[in-house]
Amino acid sequence: ETITNEILSAESQLLALLRQGKILTGVAMHRQTPDYRNIWNGEIKTYEQLENRLKAGLDKGLKSIDYQVKERTFLFIDTDNVIETLTATETTTMDSGQSITSRNTAISILWQNVDGNWQLGYLHASELPEEKNQ
């Protein structure tokens, strides 16, 4: 229960940063290691590629990213490694006020406790087929 609360707190911190437009501060909660991977709808990115993509988005007017979590489960590997599986939608908002919301998306996150801080060690997400979005 303590680990779950710590992860939920870290996730809340991450989501607050993304919602406030502090996107690069939020992305810094991802492990900045050569083996980090962020896979979104089949596109595989390292930490550096993820950071560069978000910087490019900010240059084009990206204002915020919001996730609305619909459900989540946890798989405890050990006290320092936990897999969270969740279903969420992502809304990106631009400075112009234009926003785009994804379909329901299945997301798996490997949370890793590094020196007492929970970080995203790996993320894999795929939008669910239309029939699963009802």
Kinemage of the C-alpha trace (Angstrom):
@kinemage 1
@onewidth
@group {chain A} dominant
@subgroup {mainchain}
@vectorlist {calphas} color= white
{ca glu a 1} P 0.000 0.000 0.000
{ca thr a 2} L 2.878 2.401 0.783
{ca ile a 3} L 4.493 1.741 -2.606
{ca thr a 4} L 1.163 2.222 -4.388
{ca asn a 5} L 0.687 5.570 -2.652
{ca glu a 6} L 4.230 6.646 -3.538
{ca ile a 7} L 3.675 5.795 -7.210
{ca leu a 8} L 0.289 7.519 -7.288
{ca ser a 9} L 1.936 10.586 -5.759
{ca ala a 10} L 4.698 10.545 -8.404
{ca glu a 11} L 2.096 10.090 -11.138
{ca ser a 12} L 0.037 12.993 -9.762
{ca gln a 13} L 3.156 15.164 -9.749
{ca leu a 14} L 3.898 14.196 -13.366
{ca leu a 15} L 0.331 14.880 -14.511
{ca ala a 16} L 0.260 18.239 -12.708
{ca leu a 17} L 3.464 19.312 -14.475
{ca leu a 18} L 2.113 18.274 -17.885
{ca arg a 19} L -1.223 20.011 -17.260
{ca gln a 20} L 0.575 23.205 -16.178
{ca gly a 21} L 2.668 23.201 -19.343
{ca lys a 22} L 5.873 22.299 -17.493
{ca ile a 23} L 6.375 19.519 -19.987
{ca leu a 24} L 10.174 19.299 -19.940
{ca thr a 25} L 10.154 19.184 -16.134
{ca gly a 26} L 7.624 16.354 -16.373
{ca val a 27} L 9.608 14.429 -18.967
{ca ala a 28} L 12.621 14.626 -16.630
{ca met a 29} L 10.731 12.151 -14.407
{ca his a 30} L 11.480 9.529 -17.090
{ca arg a 31} L 14.750 7.603 -16.645
{ca gln a 32} L 17.490 9.379 -18.547
{ca thr a 33} L 19.364 6.197 -19.402
{ca pro a 34} L 20.390 4.647 -22.740
{ca asp a 35} L 17.991 1.724 -22.234
{ca tyr a 36} L 14.878 3.838 -21.562
{ca arg a 37} L 12.172 3.360 -24.181
{ca asn a 38} L 8.932 5.204 -24.791
{ca ile a 39} L 6.728 3.348 -27.261
{ca trp a 40} L 3.545 5.102 -28.361
{ca asn a 41} L 1.385 3.484 -31.062
{ca gly a 42} L 4.393 1.653 -32.464
{ca glu a 43} L 6.786 4.613 -32.481
{ca ile a 44} L 9.862 3.758 -30.393
{ca lys a 45} L 11.784 6.617 -28.778
{ca thr a 46} L 14.772 6.823 -26.468
{ca tyr a 47} L 14.735 9.428 -23.696
{ca glu a 48} L 16.685 11.844 -25.901
{ca gln a 49} L 14.275 11.354 -28.813
{ca leu a 50} L 11.265 11.852 -26.519
{ca glu a 51} L 12.747 15.038 -25.074
{ca asn a 52} L 13.607 16.381 -28.549
{ca arg a 53} L 10.107 15.632 -29.835
{ca leu a 54} L 8.545 17.493 -26.917
{ca lys a 55} L 10.913 20.446 -27.392
{ca ala a 56} L 9.864 20.595 -31.058
{ca gly a 57} L 6.216 20.482 -29.965
{ca leu a 58} L 6.797 23.346 -27.541
{ca asp a 59} L 8.427 25.351 -30.343
{ca lys a 60} L 5.264 24.790 -32.407
{ca gly a 61} L 2.974 25.990 -29.615
{ca leu a 62} L 2.340 22.926 -27.460
{ca lys a 63} L 0.767 24.312 -24.290
{ca ser a 64} L -0.134 21.270 -22.198
{ca ile a 65} L -0.772 17.552 -22.104
{ca asp a 66} L -3.524 16.068 -19.978
{ca tyr a 67} L -4.263 12.440 -19.190
{ca gln a 68} L -7.613 11.297 -17.855
{ca val a 69} L -7.062 7.921 -16.214
{ca lys a 70} L -10.074 5.628 -16.372
{ca glu a 71} L -8.673 2.559 -14.621
{ca arg a 72} L -5.367 1.195 -13.352
{ca thr a 73} L -3.788 -1.903 -11.886
{ca phe a 74} L -0.358 -2.554 -10.396
{ca leu a 75} L 1.970 -5.542 -10.679
{ca phe a 76} L 4.673 -5.548 -8.014
{ca ile a 77} L 7.921 -7.069 -9.276
{ca asp a 78} L 9.881 -6.055 -6.176
{ca thr a 79} L 10.127 -3.021 -3.874
{ca asp a 80} L 11.896 -0.947 -6.560
{ca asn a 81} L 10.129 -2.061 -9.749
{ca val a 82} L 6.384 -1.872 -10.337
{ca ile a 83} L 4.378 -2.159 -13.542
{ca glu a 84} L 1.294 0.027 -13.751
{ca thr a 85} L -1.256 -0.762 -16.443
{ca leu a 86} L -3.861 1.861 -17.081
{ca thr a 87} L -6.465 2.992 -19.537
{ca ala a 88} L -6.502 6.714 -20.246
{ca thr a 89} L -7.148 9.379 -22.837
{ca glu a 90} L -4.566 12.022 -23.710
{ca thr a 91} L -5.466 15.590 -24.653
{ca thr a 92} L -2.834 17.859 -26.136
{ca thr a 93} L -3.601 21.568 -26.173
{ca met a 94} L -1.841 24.182 -28.274
{ca asp a 95} L -1.323 27.880 -27.507
{ca ser a 96} L -4.003 28.606 -30.129
{ca gly a 97} L -6.557 26.797 -27.962
{ca gln a 98} L -6.843 23.881 -30.397
{ca ser a 99} L -6.840 20.496 -28.672
{ca ile a 100} L -6.815 16.880 -29.752
{ca thr a 101} L -7.961 13.975 -27.560
{ca ser a 102} L -6.847 10.405 -28.211
{ca arg a 103} L -9.055 7.376 -28.161
{ca asn a 104} L -8.914 5.237 -25.034
{ca thr a 105} L -5.314 4.112 -24.740
{ca ala a 106} L -3.812 1.143 -22.900
{ca ile a 107} L -0.578 2.210 -21.202
{ca ser a 108} L 1.995 0.115 -19.358
{ca ile a 109} L 4.578 1.930 -17.247
{ca leu a 110} L 7.543 0.405 -15.475
{ca trp a 111} L 8.034 2.582 -12.393
{ca gln a 112} L 11.506 2.311 -10.875
{ca asn a 113} L 12.557 3.582 -7.483
{ca val a 114} L 15.905 5.336 -7.932
{ca asp a 115} L 17.446 6.815 -4.793
{ca gly a 116} L 14.005 7.136 -3.198
{ca asn a 117} L 12.335 8.723 -6.249
{ca trp a 118} L 9.886 6.916 -8.518
{ca gln a 119} L 10.738 7.387 -12.193
{ca leu a 120} L 9.325 6.024 -15.427
{ca gly a 121} L 11.751 3.366 -16.578
{ca tyr a 122} L 9.776 2.226 -19.617
{ca leu a 123} L 6.452 3.179 -21.187
{ca his a 124} L 4.396 1.377 -23.834
{ca ala a 125} L 1.055 2.724 -25.040
{ca ser a 126} L -1.412 1.793 -27.776
{ca glu a 127} L -4.745 3.329 -28.639
{ca leu a 128} L -7.502 0.756 -28.267
{ca pro a 129} L -9.553 -0.285 -31.309
{ca glu a 130} L -12.804 1.596 -31.856
{ca glu a 131} L -14.976 -1.239 -30.508
{ca lys a 132} L -13.127 -0.974 -27.162
{ca asn a 133} L -13.790 2.771 -26.965
{ca gln a 134} L -17.527 2.562 -26.363
